Amino acid sequence: MKLMTVKQLMKKSKTALIRKITKSLKTMPKKKLAMLCYEISKSKLPKLKTTKQKALPKRKTKSKKKNEKLTKAEKKRRQKKLSALNKWRTSQGMKRIVVK
């Protein structure tokens, strides 16, 4: 079967073209027919205009200093918090948190 050009198809009668279409539709699988039907019905719907949404402003976050040295009091406070947390975790049957 050769592929016919639009000019050649225009020369055929309307009934011949309908016959050709129905013949090809009968041999087409159901899934393909359903997709074709969906596309046809979708093309009949009006086009929806889309609006571009403005980008949200970026959040300002507090930046942490990498080489920040802790005072002795801060180290002691953190150690106390961690030991209290580990005590609670062991009573609940969980593993302890180890800081290196």
N, CA, C and O of each residue as an XYZ file, in Angstrom:
400
protein
N       0.831     -1.172      0.000
C       0.000      0.000      0.000
C       0.878      1.239      0.000
O       1.736      1.394      0.869
N       0.673      2.107     -0.952
C       1.455      3.332     -1.068
C       0.785      4.457     -0.292
O      -0.432      4.485     -0.113
N       1.595      5.352      0.146
C       1.083      6.539      0.814
C       0.664      7.541     -0.247
O       1.451      7.912     -1.118
N      -0.578      7.971     -0.162
C      -1.095      8.908     -1.160
C      -0.911     10.339     -0.660
O      -0.995     10.608      0.538
N      -0.668     11.224     -1.570
C      -0.525     12.630     -1.212
C      -1.902     13.247     -1.022
O      -2.918     12.672     -1.412
N      -1.916     14.415     -0.422
C      -3.177     15.126     -0.187
C      -3.837     15.472     -1.525
O      -5.060     15.421     -1.651
N      -3.033     15.818     -2.506
C      -3.553     16.175     -3.830
C      -4.272     14.979     -4.467
O      -5.325     15.130     -5.087
N      -3.676     13.777     -4.300
C      -4.289     12.566     -4.865
C      -5.582     12.228     -4.122
O      -6.560     11.799     -4.734
N      -5.581     12.425     -2.797
C      -6.775     12.131     -2.008
C      -7.902     13.115     -2.316
O      -9.077     12.754     -2.247
N      -7.551     14.349     -2.653
C      -8.559     15.364     -2.987
C      -9.293     15.005     -4.283
O     -10.438     15.413     -4.480
N      -8.644     14.251     -5.156
C      -9.265     13.846     -6.420
C     -10.330     12.785     -6.216
O     -11.239     12.657     -7.036
N     -10.228     12.004     -5.109
C     -11.206     10.938     -4.841
C     -12.522     11.543     -4.348
O     -12.565     12.676     -3.868
N     -13.589     10.761     -4.477
C     -14.902     11.234     -4.018
C     -14.993     11.134     -2.497
O     -14.194     10.456     -1.851
N     -15.980     11.820     -1.949
C     -16.174     11.840     -0.506
C     -16.524     10.451      0.016
O     -16.040     10.051      1.075
N     -17.351      9.716     -0.706
C     -17.739      8.363     -0.288
C     -16.541      7.412     -0.290
O     -16.423      6.553      0.583
N     -15.653      7.571     -1.278
C     -14.456      6.726     -1.346
C     -13.543      7.005     -0.144
O     -12.961      6.092      0.442
N     -13.439      8.277      0.199
C     -12.614      8.648      1.360
C     -13.211      8.098      2.654
O     -12.475      7.603      3.507
N     -14.528      8.179      2.811
C     -15.201      7.652      4.002
C     -15.014      6.149      4.093
O     -14.764      5.618      5.175
N     -15.137      5.443      2.939
C     -14.915      3.996      2.886
C     -13.506      3.654      3.363
O     -13.310      2.721      4.143
N     -12.537      4.417      2.886
C     -11.130      4.183      3.239
C     -10.910      4.390      4.749
O     -10.190      3.622      5.389
N     -11.534      5.427      5.301
C     -11.397      5.718      6.737
C     -12.047      4.628      7.576
O     -11.449      4.159      8.544
N     -13.265      4.215      7.223
C     -13.969      3.173      7.992
C     -13.223      1.841      7.939
O     -13.190      1.104      8.924
N     -12.627      1.536      6.789
C     -11.849      0.302      6.648
C     -10.651      0.313      7.599
O     -10.358     -0.686      8.256
N      -9.967      1.454      7.662
C      -8.795      1.548      8.541
C      -9.203      1.581     10.014
O      -8.460      1.095     10.867
N     -10.374      2.149     10.327
C     -10.853      2.184     11.709
C     -11.245      0.805     12.213
O     -11.065      0.493     13.390
N     -11.788     -0.030     11.311
C     -12.187     -1.383     11.702
C     -10.979     -2.239     12.085
O     -11.080     -3.098     12.961
N      -9.857     -2.009     11.442
C      -8.663     -2.815     11.729
C      -7.841     -2.257     12.892
O      -6.946     -2.930     13.403
N      -8.144     -1.031     13.306
C      -7.390     -0.381     14.377
C      -7.738     -0.991     15.745
O      -8.903     -1.307     15.987
N      -6.749     -1.165     16.650
C      -7.045     -1.704     17.979
C      -7.896     -0.727     18.810
O      -7.921      0.478     18.557
N      -8.587     -1.289     19.808
C      -9.530     -0.515     20.605
C      -8.840      0.628     21.361
O      -9.385      1.728     21.455
N      -7.662      0.371     21.890
C      -6.938      1.387     22.666
C      -6.602      2.602     21.798
O      -6.746      3.746     22.228
N      -6.158      2.334     20.583
C      -5.811      3.409     19.652
C      -7.052      4.210     19.262
O      -6.992      5.433     19.132
N      -8.176      3.516     19.078
C      -9.439      4.176     18.755
C      -9.884      5.087     19.898
O     -10.355      6.202     19.674
N      -9.724      4.591     21.127
C     -10.120      5.381     22.292
C      -9.266      6.648     22.391
O      -9.780      7.723     22.697
N      -7.963      6.518     22.130
C      -7.068      7.679     22.170
C      -7.428      8.675     21.077
O      -7.408      9.885     21.300
N      -7.755      8.164     19.902
C      -8.144      9.018     18.779
C      -9.428      9.774     19.098
O      -9.537     10.967     18.814
N     -10.392      9.086     19.684
C     -11.666      9.692     20.071
C     -11.440     10.783     21.115
O     -12.049     11.851     21.057
N     -10.553     10.495     22.070
C     -10.223     11.471     23.115
C      -9.603     12.722     22.503
O      -9.980     13.839     22.859
N      -8.661     12.544     21.591
C      -7.993     13.680     20.955
C      -8.971     14.520     20.127
O      -8.886     15.748     20.115
N      -9.898     13.851     19.437
C     -10.892     14.573     18.634
C     -11.802     15.411     19.536
O     -12.058     16.582     19.258
N     -12.288     14.794     20.624
C     -13.186     15.523     21.525
C     -12.440     16.641     22.250
O     -13.022     17.681     22.557
N     -11.155     16.428     22.524
C     -10.344     17.448     23.182
C     -10.118     18.642     22.253
O     -10.088     19.785     22.708
N      -9.961     18.382     20.967
C      -9.699     19.458     20.013
C     -10.914     20.365     19.823
O     -10.779     21.514     19.402
N     -12.107     19.839     20.138
C     -13.323     20.635     19.996
C     -13.536     21.595     21.165
O     -14.322     22.538     21.063
N     -12.839     21.357     22.270
C     -12.970     22.220     23.444
C     -12.251     23.546     23.217
O     -11.281     23.602     22.462
N     -12.723     24.622     23.868
C     -12.024     25.904     23.708
C     -10.673     25.881     24.411
O     -10.491     25.193     25.416
N      -9.740     26.636     23.872
C      -8.399     26.698     24.458
C      -8.444     27.543     25.726
O      -9.066     28.606     25.742
N      -7.799     27.086     26.772
C      -7.749     27.821     28.022
C      -6.491     28.676     28.064
O      -5.407     28.230     27.690
N      -6.650     29.894     28.518
C      -5.491     30.769     28.632
C      -4.789     30.486     29.954
O      -5.433     30.387     30.999
N      -3.491     30.359     29.906
C      -2.732     30.129     31.122
C      -1.996     31.408     31.496
O      -1.504     32.142     30.639
N      -1.937     31.648     32.788
C      -1.219     32.836     33.268
C       0.042     32.377     33.972
O       0.045     31.360     34.667
N       1.098     33.125     33.790
C       2.348     32.782     34.450
C       2.293     33.289     35.882
O       1.883     34.419     36.151
N       2.714     32.427     36.786
C       2.688     32.775     38.199
C       4.025     33.398     38.590
O       5.087     32.947     38.162
N       3.951     34.436     39.406
C       5.173     35.085     39.863
C       5.890     34.167     40.844
O       5.259     33.448     41.618
N       7.204     34.203     40.799
C       7.990     33.374     41.705
C       7.906     33.942     43.116
O       7.888     35.155     43.322
N       7.856     33.034     44.074
C       7.798     33.467     45.467
C       9.149     34.043     45.886
O      10.188     33.583     45.411
N       9.149     35.037     46.762
C      10.430     35.596     47.204
C      11.198     34.561     48.019
O      10.606     33.766     48.749
N      12.510     34.580     47.887
C      13.339     33.607     48.593
C      13.390     33.955     50.078
O      13.455     35.123     50.460
N      13.359     32.923     50.892
C      13.416     33.124     52.338
C      14.822     33.510     52.768
O      15.819     33.034     52.224
N      14.866     34.377     53.750
C      16.165     34.742     54.316
C      16.407     33.831     55.504
O      15.647     33.847     56.472
N      17.463     33.039     55.433
C      17.777     32.116     56.516
C      19.035     32.577     57.225
O      19.909     33.219     56.642
N      19.097     32.233     58.485
C      20.284     32.573     59.254
C      21.402     31.626     58.854
O      21.230     30.407     58.882
N      22.523     32.170     58.489
C      23.639     31.324     58.085
C      24.483     30.982     59.299
O      24.780     31.838     60.133
N      24.861     29.721     59.384
C      25.693     29.270     60.495
C      27.161     29.404     60.110
O      27.561     29.103     58.986
N      27.928     29.853     61.051
C      29.365     29.952     60.809
C      29.976     28.569     61.012
O      29.692     27.902     62.007
N      30.805     28.144     60.082
C      31.368     26.799     60.144
C      32.405     26.661     61.265
O      32.405     25.668     61.991
N      33.250     27.614     61.398
C      34.341     27.520     62.372
C      34.019     28.293     63.651
O      34.888     28.942     64.233
N      32.759     28.212     64.078
C      32.348     28.926     65.276
C      32.795     28.140     66.506
O      32.469     26.960     66.637
N      33.540     28.784     67.411
C      34.022     28.114     68.612
C      33.034     28.326     69.739
O      32.518     29.427     69.931
N      32.774     27.253     70.491
C      31.850     27.314     71.611
C      32.604     27.648     72.899
O      33.763     27.277     73.083
N      31.910     28.356     73.773
C      32.521     28.647     75.076
C      32.378     27.416     75.960
O      31.640     26.490     75.625
N      33.086     27.405     77.092
C      33.025     26.255     77.998
C      31.619     26.063     78.547
O      31.163     24.931     78.712
N      30.933     27.162     78.831
C      29.565     27.090     79.369
C      28.616     26.470     78.344
O      27.774     25.644     78.695
N      28.753     26.871     77.070
C      27.893     26.311     76.019
C      28.147     24.825     75.836
O      27.211     24.043     75.670
N      29.429     24.433     75.867
C      29.777     23.016     75.729
C      29.161     22.206     76.865
O      28.621     21.121     76.645
N      29.247     22.747     78.090
C      28.729     22.062     79.264
C      27.205     21.926     79.171
O      26.655     20.879     79.512
N      26.510     23.001     78.702
C      25.062     22.991     78.555
C      24.631     21.951     77.525
O      23.667     21.216     77.740
N      25.341     21.895     76.418
C      25.030     20.907     75.378
C      25.229     19.489     75.881
O      24.433     18.598     75.584
N      26.302     19.282     76.648
C      26.608     17.958     77.181
C      25.521     17.510     78.154
O      25.124     16.345     78.158
N      25.035     18.454     78.990
C      23.963     18.142     79.935
C      22.675     17.756     79.202
O      22.007     16.788     79.566
N      22.338     18.533     78.158
C      21.141     18.245     77.360
C      21.223     16.864     76.732
O      20.259     16.098     76.747
N      22.404     16.559     76.176
C      22.600     15.281     75.505
C      22.522     14.123     76.494
O      21.943     13.082     76.183
N      23.098     14.294     77.678
C      23.056     13.212     78.666
C      21.629     12.983     79.163
O      21.227     11.844     79.402
N      20.857     14.076     79.319
C      19.452     13.937     79.737
C      18.648     13.229     78.645
O      17.813     12.372     78.931
N      18.910     13.596     77.405
C      18.219     12.969     76.280
C      18.564     11.488     76.190
O      17.683     10.657     75.967
N      19.851     11.151     76.363
C      20.283      9.749     76.299
C      19.683      8.928     77.440
O      19.354      7.754     77.269
N      19.545      9.568     78.612
C      18.949      8.879     79.756
C      17.502      8.517     79.447
O      17.048      7.412     79.744
N      16.785      9.464     78.848
C      15.388      9.230     78.473
C      15.287      8.160     77.392
O      14.414      7.294     77.448
N      16.181      8.220     76.411
C      16.161      7.255     75.302
C      16.411      5.832     75.790
O      15.766      4.894     75.321
N      17.357      5.661     76.742
C      17.634      4.315     77.262
C      16.451      3.794     78.066
O      16.179      2.593     78.056
N      15.735      4.692     78.770
C      14.556      4.253     79.524
C      13.425      3.832     78.578
O      12.589      3.004     78.941
N      13.397      4.395     77.378
C      12.375      4.042     76.379
C      12.788      2.835     75.536
O      12.000      2.335     74.733
N      14.025      2.371     75.722
C      14.506      1.200     74.985
C      15.129      1.555     73.648
O      15.227      0.701     72.767
N      15.555      2.810     73.480
C      16.196      3.248     72.237
C      17.700      3.303     72.419
O      18.211      3.193     73.534
N      18.401      3.474     71.309
C      19.865      3.587     71.356
C      20.267      4.984     71.779
O      19.527      5.946     71.576
N      21.457      5.087     72.372
C      21.990      6.377     72.784
C      22.537      7.150     71.572
O      22.905      6.557     70.558
N      22.581      8.465     71.697
C      23.156      9.318     70.662
C      24.603      9.575     71.053
O      24.886     10.041     72.156
N      25.511      9.268     70.141
C      26.930      9.480     70.409
C      27.434     10.578     69.498
O      27.287     10.494     68.279
N      28.037     11.626     70.089
C      28.576     12.741     69.341
C      30.091     12.585     69.304
O      30.740     12.384     70.331
N      30.633     12.680     68.099
C      32.091     12.525     67.974
C      32.776     13.854     67.986
O      34.002     13.918     67.890
